[in-house]
Amino acid sequence: MISLLSKKVAFYVVLIAVWQAVAMSELWPDNIFPSPYQVVEDLAFMANDGSLFHGMGTSLFRLVSGFLIAALGGLILGIFMARVRIVDQTMGSLVLGLQSIPSVAWVPLAILWFGLTDEGIIFVTAIGAIFAVTINTSSGIKNINPHYIEAARNMGAHGRNMIVRLLIPAAFPYVISGFKQGWAFAWRGVIGAELLFSFLGLGFLLNVGRQLNDVSQIIAIMILIMGIGIGIDGFVFKKVEDRVMHRWGLR
């Protein structure tokens, strides 16, 4: 039986072959529709001069910084929303409304508050991710069986002890889902902010490709962004999610 990995490899090989065939058909000129070879060539050039790795490192630093802020802030706010009725009644609709605002819409405010700095991009990254974490954390805690909470109270669990030993572990499948959504929003926020801030990072390299009319560089960076997204999801969140699901007997 063909393994899942073999199927994925075969799919991407066919996809690249079709891409190469379309490029060789010369339906569009090279400066509009570059071949896979040209894209790889551009990646190799950027790797050779160091701009690729510097851009990756800069973007990943901003992503991790913003996501950690969003994860911690969303976790705390989600717990308050789930456990304090007045917070849920007042903040709940506000959080839902703020989640609907695209990360890029925060960029003008970030520029006015922080200027063209790393802090501004990290702010956009964090604000784009925090509400997804908040909503999922709140939903997870609200769906905990009330009998479990009552039993924990009867056994003397209160305050921080209740949160650490019951609420967060019981809501963890929802929390992990919120982290996955949050990091995806954070990654989009980083790239979007870098495009508009126009200094350093992968978004900056995308903008340079646009300014130089270098479509192969733009496609190369887009593929790299996608690859990093797939890698983080597969090697970090997927493994954590599988372990949590296995722990709770959901798989």
C-alpha positions as CSV (number, residue, x, y, z in Angstrom):
1,M,0.0,0.0,0.0
2,I,1.3,3.4,-1.0
3,S,2.3,5.5,2.1
4,L,0.9,8.9,2.7
5,L,4.4,10.4,2.3
6,S,4.8,8.8,-1.1
7,K,1.4,10.2,-2.2
8,K,2.4,13.7,-1.1
9,V,5.8,13.4,-2.9
10,A,4.1,12.2,-6.1
11,F,1.5,15.0,-5.9
12,Y,4.2,17.7,-5.7
13,V,6.4,16.1,-8.4
14,V,3.4,16.1,-10.8
15,L,2.5,19.7,-9.8
16,I,6.1,20.9,-10.5
17,A,6.1,18.9,-13.8
18,V,2.9,20.6,-14.9
19,W,4.3,24.0,-13.9
20,Q,7.4,23.3,-15.9
21,A,5.4,22.2,-18.9
22,V,3.2,25.3,-18.8
23,A,6.4,27.5,-18.5
24,M,8.0,25.7,-21.5
25,S,4.9,26.2,-23.6
26,E,5.6,30.0,-23.6
27,L,2.0,31.0,-23.1
28,W,3.4,33.8,-21.0
29,P,6.9,35.4,-21.1
30,D,9.4,34.4,-18.4
31,N,9.0,37.7,-16.6
32,I,5.3,36.9,-16.0
33,F,5.3,33.2,-15.5
34,P,8.8,31.9,-14.5
35,S,9.8,28.2,-14.6
36,P,10.5,26.2,-11.4
37,Y,14.2,26.3,-12.3
38,Q,14.2,30.2,-12.3
39,V,12.4,30.2,-8.9
40,V,15.0,27.8,-7.5
41,E,17.8,29.9,-9.0
42,D,16.4,33.0,-7.3
43,L,16.3,31.1,-4.0
44,A,19.9,30.0,-4.4
45,F,21.0,33.5,-5.2
46,M,19.3,35.0,-2.1
47,A,20.7,32.1,0.0
48,N,24.2,32.8,-1.3
49,D,24.1,36.5,-0.5
50,G,22.6,35.9,2.9
51,S,19.4,37.9,2.4
52,L,17.2,34.8,2.5
53,F,18.4,33.6,5.9
54,H,18.5,37.0,7.3
55,G,14.9,37.6,6.2
56,M,13.8,34.2,7.6
57,G,15.4,34.8,10.9
58,T,14.0,38.3,11.2
59,S,10.4,37.2,10.3
60,L,10.6,34.1,12.6
61,F,11.8,36.3,15.5
62,R,8.9,38.6,15.1
63,L,6.5,35.7,14.7
64,V,7.6,33.9,17.8
65,S,7.6,37.1,19.9
66,G,4.2,38.2,18.8
67,F,2.7,34.7,19.1
68,L,4.0,34.2,22.6
69,I,2.4,37.5,23.7
70,A,-0.8,36.5,22.0
71,A,-0.8,33.0,23.5
72,L,-0.3,34.2,27.1
73,G,-2.7,37.2,26.7
74,G,-5.4,35.1,25.0
75,L,-5.1,32.3,27.6
76,I,-5.6,34.8,30.5
77,L,-8.4,36.7,28.8
78,G,-10.1,33.5,27.7
79,I,-10.1,32.2,31.3
80,F,-11.6,35.4,32.6
81,M,-14.3,35.4,29.9
82,A,-15.2,31.8,30.8
83,R,-15.2,32.2,34.6
84,V,-16.4,35.8,35.1
85,R,-19.9,36.4,33.8
86,I,-19.6,40.2,33.6
87,V,-16.4,39.9,31.6
88,D,-18.0,37.5,29.2
89,Q,-21.1,39.7,28.8
90,T,-19.1,42.9,28.2
91,M,-15.9,41.7,26.5
92,G,-17.3,38.7,24.6
93,S,-18.9,40.7,21.8
94,L,-15.9,43.1,21.6
95,V,-13.5,40.2,21.2
96,L,-15.6,38.7,18.4
97,G,-15.7,42.1,16.7
98,L,-12.0,42.6,17.0
99,Q,-11.2,39.2,15.6
100,S,-13.0,40.2,12.4
101,I,-10.5,43.0,11.8
102,P,-7.7,41.8,9.4
103,S,-4.2,42.1,10.9
104,V,-3.1,44.5,8.1
105,A,-5.8,47.0,9.3
106,W,-3.8,47.4,12.5
107,V,-0.6,48.5,10.6
108,P,-1.4,52.3,10.4
109,L,-2.1,52.3,14.1
110,A,1.1,50.4,14.8
111,I,3.1,52.9,12.7
112,L,1.6,55.8,14.6
113,W,2.2,54.2,18.0
114,F,5.5,52.5,17.5
115,G,7.0,53.9,14.3
116,L,8.8,51.8,11.7
117,T,10.2,49.4,14.3
118,D,10.2,45.7,15.2
119,E,7.8,46.6,18.1
120,G,5.2,47.8,15.6
121,I,5.4,44.5,13.6
122,I,5.3,42.4,16.8
123,F,2.2,44.4,17.9
124,V,0.4,43.7,14.6
125,T,1.4,40.0,14.9
126,A,0.2,39.7,18.5
127,I,-3.1,41.6,18.0
128,G,-3.9,39.4,15.0
129,A,-3.5,36.2,16.9
130,I,-4.7,37.0,20.5
131,F,-8.5,36.9,19.8
132,A,-8.4,33.4,18.2
133,V,-6.7,32.1,21.3
134,T,-9.1,34.0,23.6
135,I,-12.2,32.6,22.0
136,N,-11.0,29.0,21.8
137,T,-9.8,29.1,25.4
138,S,-13.1,30.5,26.6
139,S,-15.1,28.0,24.6
140,G,-13.0,25.1,26.0
141,I,-13.5,26.1,29.6
142,K,-17.2,26.7,29.1
143,N,-17.6,23.2,27.8
144,I,-16.0,21.5,30.8
145,N,-18.5,19.3,32.6
146,P,-19.8,21.4,35.6
147,H,-19.6,18.2,37.8
148,Y,-15.9,18.1,37.3
149,I,-15.6,21.7,38.5
150,E,-17.8,21.0,41.5
151,A,-15.9,17.9,42.4
152,A,-12.6,19.9,42.2
153,R,-14.1,22.5,44.5
154,N,-15.2,19.9,47.0
155,M,-11.6,18.5,47.0
156,G,-10.3,22.0,47.9
157,A,-9.3,23.3,44.5
158,H,-9.7,27.1,44.3
159,G,-8.2,30.1,42.4
160,R,-4.9,29.4,40.7
161,N,-4.9,25.7,41.8
162,M,-8.3,25.2,40.0
163,I,-7.0,26.9,36.8
164,V,-3.7,25.1,36.6
165,R,-5.0,21.6,37.7
166,L,-8.4,21.5,36.1
167,L,-9.5,24.3,33.8
168,I,-6.4,24.5,31.5
169,P,-5.9,20.7,31.2
170,A,-9.6,20.0,30.6
171,A,-9.8,22.7,27.9
172,F,-6.5,21.8,26.3
173,P,-7.9,20.4,23.1
174,Y,-9.7,23.7,22.5
175,V,-6.6,25.7,23.6
176,I,-4.4,23.9,21.1
177,S,-6.9,24.6,18.4
178,G,-6.8,28.3,19.4
179,F,-3.0,28.2,19.3
180,K,-3.0,26.7,15.8
181,Q,-5.5,29.4,14.5
182,G,-3.6,32.1,16.4
183,W,-0.2,31.2,14.9
184,A,-1.7,31.1,11.4
185,F,-3.1,34.6,12.0
186,A,0.2,35.7,13.5
187,W,2.2,34.4,10.4
188,R,-0.1,36.3,8.1
189,G,0.2,39.4,10.3
190,V,4.0,39.3,10.2
191,I,4.2,39.1,6.4
192,G,1.5,41.7,5.9
193,A,3.1,44.1,8.3
194,E,6.6,43.6,6.7
195,L,5.1,44.3,3.3
196,L,3.8,47.7,4.5
197,F,6.6,48.6,6.9
198,S,9.1,47.7,4.1
199,F,12.2,46.9,6.1
200,L,13.8,43.5,6.6
201,G,12.0,40.1,6.8
202,L,10.4,37.9,4.1
203,G,7.6,40.5,3.5
204,F,10.3,43.0,2.7
205,L,11.8,40.6,0.2
206,L,8.4,40.2,-1.4
207,N,8.2,43.9,-1.8
208,V,11.7,44.1,-3.3
209,G,10.6,41.5,-5.9
210,R,7.6,43.7,-6.7
211,Q,9.7,46.8,-7.1
212,L,12.2,45.0,-9.3
213,N,9.4,43.3,-11.3
214,D,11.1,40.0,-10.4
215,V,8.2,37.5,-10.4
216,S,10.5,34.6,-9.8
217,Q,11.7,36.1,-6.5
218,I,8.1,36.8,-5.5
219,I,7.0,33.2,-6.1
220,A,10.2,31.9,-4.4
221,I,9.4,33.9,-1.2
222,M,5.8,32.8,-1.3
223,I,6.8,29.2,-1.6
224,L,9.2,29.7,1.3
225,I,6.4,31.3,3.4
226,M,4.1,28.4,2.6
227,G,6.9,25.9,3.4
228,I,7.6,27.4,6.8
229,G,3.9,27.4,7.6
230,I,3.5,23.7,6.7
231,G,6.7,22.9,8.6
232,I,5.6,24.6,11.9
233,D,2.2,23.1,11.7
234,G,3.5,19.6,11.0
235,F,6.5,19.5,13.4
236,V,5.0,21.5,16.2
237,F,1.3,21.9,16.4
238,K,0.4,18.6,14.7
239,K,2.6,16.6,17.1
240,V,1.2,18.4,20.2
241,E,-2.4,18.0,18.9
242,D,-1.9,14.3,18.3
243,R,-0.5,13.8,21.8
244,V,-3.4,15.7,23.4
245,M,-6.0,13.8,21.3
246,H,-4.4,10.5,22.3
247,R,-4.2,11.6,25.9
248,W,-8.0,12.3,25.9
249,G,-8.8,9.2,23.9
250,L,-10.1,11.1,20.9
251,R,-7.9,9.2,18.5
